[in-house]
């Protein structure tokens, strides 16, 4: 597979460059926005990383040389794909590796009390609710016999991880199409998240994917998803009324997976929530994921999660973990509503900036404040 990057002042121009050179069979692998650089006099640019199975170089090459080049590029693509898969799905392990050469020493009672006070201060600063901090400290006290100077932070992270539920993304091929809807307030990043999951499902899991948008209210929302669907070769339809959605579902009944992109709704507008619910009822969705902005306060997240229960969602995806210094609200929401996390998103790049939820990794970013 040929892989190449394209830069242009607009996403449309970058897409046109890609299609002109690679042809209609090109598949988008990722997109990102490069901010303007006033010092260099450069405006904002859009970058597309795209790939195509055939060779876009039209010059006459020796057949043997061409075959060798194609083989190398296929290996390069396979390597890129493997790295992407590892980045999204491999557990993000903590860096609390302690040299075996270090002498282990245990804390005295007063020393342990002092360390636990420090843990409380850290978790308060990370905006973890008091009741959950109490549980964490109580559990650490129970395991004090195993805690030493070399593994204290590791034990704290393990205790926090034990309070975090996660759920794998079900992407197996089945005889019947699976339908997944993403719901959530305005601006949490549902459309970008769907684009990431669609590409992951198609490129990594080799599924036949379809998209349905019911976000006909936000200016440019349909265009955003349509451009993505065109350059990624993923079939997309728009339902303007609830009674249209079943017809669109029938058009894609041979797909493995269909994602439904919903309009962002305020949790305080129950009429709008009920309107969106009509669409999902007509679609008979198999799974609904609530997308929450991790930079919102715990109080706001509680209110949103409570009022979005109308959709009977079964898991969370927390977006924008790169935009907040404190991630304790993730722990708060998971425990308050006793539901697992599926994904975390940490940027706009498709499909790179998304991570399959891992309890130890989430515990690490809560305790250390570092998501990288």
Secondary structure, 3 states (H helix, E strand, C coil): CEEEEEEECCHHHHHHHHHHHHCCCCEEEEEEEECCECCCCECCEEEEEEEECCCCCCCCCCHHHHHHHHHHHHHHHHHHHHHHHHHHHCCCCCCCCCCCCCCCCECCHHHHHHHHHHHHHHHHHCCCCHHHHHHHHHHHHHCHHHCECCCHHHHHHHHHHCCCCECCCCCCCCCCCEEEEEECCCCCCHHHHHHHHHHHHHHHCCCCEEEEECCCCCCCHHHHHHHHHHHHCCEEEECCCHHHHHHHHHHCCCCCEEEEECCCCCCCCHHHHHHHHHHHHHHCCCEEEEEEECCCCHHHHHHHHHHHHHHCCCEEEEECHHHCCCCHHHHHHHHHHCCEEEEEECCCCECCCEEECCHHHHHHHHHHCCCC
